[in-house]
Amino acid sequence: MKYPRSFQNLIDCLKLLPGVGTKTAERYAFAMIEMDNEKLNDFCDAISNVKSKITTCPICGCMQDSNKCMYCDDEKRNKDTLCVVENQKNVFLFENLGVFQPKYHVLGGLISPMDGINPEDLSIDGLIKRIKKEQIKEIILALRPGIEGNTTALYITKLLKDVDVKVTQIAQGVPIGAEMEYLDALTLEMAFENRNQVS
């Protein structure tokens, strides 16, 4: 279907977003055309501000707004506990649970030599320095289950063997309500390794 050039450019830009195909992009573009000028200007400002005002906290690696980190600057957070995650998105995932309020440290990925990601490519050095400087008592490794996550967790644990800090890892294994025949071997193996005593 042929559209005016500026409208087609908008559709092409919207298709750059993950999960947005041609049909969805067209629907979004038509919705924007129908917006009044004030709402459309707000929309444009929001997109512009994401690049101009959102930065990365130099301490924890989480995104921050106007150079103010809502995690590092929050006095109510547990200062003794550091939750180590793979990426910024994971921070918001754990925050939405509302279960606990630790400080965070974003690694910026997981060790994966096959993908050319080595320990020096991640903020592991920054993590070790933070643990010592801030006198962290416990770090929680909340990393994606799998070879990369396990490799990264093992590497960090080895680096901390002579540091006075408790290293814990979130439990891994069979999810609630899962059908056993559909589970992969690694998930079952982790379930056996992390089994709990019942009586």
N, C-alpha and C positions, 0 to 999 in steps of 0.2 A: 504494500500500500504506500502511495506517495503522499508525503506531508510537506508543508512549507519547510524550508531549510532550518529556520530557528527552532521550530517545533521538533523536527527530526533530531537536531543536535541535543535537545533536552532529553528525548527518549534515549539516545545513545549514551548520554551521561548517566541516566538513571540505571541503565543496564550494567554499569560498572559496579553497582552494589551487589553484594552476594545474595544469591537466591532470586534475583530479579531478572526475569526473562522479558521478551519483547511485549507480550500481552500485558504483563503487570506494569511495565514501564509506560506503555501507552495509557493505561488506566490512571497511573499517577500523573502523567503529563496533562491529561484532560482535566483531572481534579484541580491541578494548579491553575489551569486556564480559567476555571470557574471560581477560583478564590478572589475575594476582593483585594484591592491593592495593599491595604494595611496588613492583612494576614500573609500575603505573599512577601511583603517586605520583612515581616517578622521571620518568616521561613528562610529567606535569604540571609538575614542577619545571623540566625542560628547556625547556618552552615558556615558562614564566614568566621564566626566566633570560635568554632571548633578548632580551626587552624591558628587563629591569632591569640586565643586566651588559654587553650588547653595545652599544658606542657607536662613533662615527666618530672616527678619529684626526684631530686638528685640523691636523696637518702634511701627511700624505699622502692623507687621505680614505679610507683603507682601514678596514674594521671592526676594532675592537680589543676585547679582553676585559678588563674591570676596569681600564680606562684604561692598559693596557699594549699598545703596538703591536708585533706580532711582526716587523715589517719595519723600522720606524724605530729600534727598540731593539736590533736584531741587529747586533752589532759585526763579524760575519763577512761582511756584505754589501759589495758593490762600492760604495763611497761616491762614486765619480766618475761613475757611470752612473745615469740616471733613466729608467725605463720609464713612458711616459705612456699610460694606458688610459682607456677610456670609463666603465667602471663597476667596482664592487667584485668582481663575479663574474669579470671578466676577469683580475684579479690571481691568483685561485686557479687559473684555467685555465693561465696561464703558469707558476705555481709547480709545478703537477703535472707539467709537462714535465721539470723538474729540470735544464734545460740551462744556465742561468746564474742568478746571484743579484744582480740590481740592486736599487736602491731603486725605489719606485713612486710615481706621482702619479695619483690618480683625478680626472678632470675632472668627473664627474657628468653626463655626456651628451655630445652632439655639437651643433655649431652647425646649426640648422635653422629659418630664419626662417618657413618654411611652418607649422611646429609651434609658433611663438612662442618658440623657444629661441635667444637671442642670446649673444654672447661673455660679456657681463656676468652671465649666468645660470650660467656654468660657473666652475670654479676656475682659470681661466687666469691671472688676476693673481697668485694664490698660487703658481702654477707659475713664473712669471717671477721672483718674489721669491726663491723657493727656489733657482733656478738661480744667481742672483747671490750669495745669502747662503752657500750650501753649496759654492760654487765647483765646480759640476758641469761635467765636461768633455764629456760626451755625453748627449744625450737620444734615446731610441728612441721614435718615434711608433708605437705598436702599436694603431692605431685601425681600426674596422670599415671594410672597403672599401666605396666608394660615394660618392655626392655629399656627404653630411653629413661622412663621415670625411675625404674629400679637402679639403673646405672648411675644416674645423677644422685639419687639418695645415698647409694653406697659410697660414691666419691666424696660427698659432703661429710658423711659420717666418719670416713677415714681421716679427713682433714681436721676433724674436731676431737679425735681420740685423746689428745692431751689437753683439751680445753674443758674447764669446769662448767659444762652445760649438759642438760638432759636433752637427748635427741629422741623424739617420738615420731611416729608416722601414722597417718590416718589408716583405719582398718580397710582391708581390701578382701573381696571374696564374693560370695553369692548374694545378689541383690534380693530384697524382699519380694516375694511373689514370682520369682523366676522359675521357669520350667527347666529342670536339670538337663534334659536332652538337648537343649539349645545353647547351653553354656560352653564356652571354649575351654581348652585344656589349661591355659594360664590362669583363668578365673577360678577354676576348680582347685588348681594347685595352691593358689593364694588362700583360698577358703580353708584348705586343710592346714596350711602353715599358720594361719591366724585363728585357729579354732579356740574356743573358750571352754573353760571347765563348767559343767552344769551341776554336778554334785560331787 
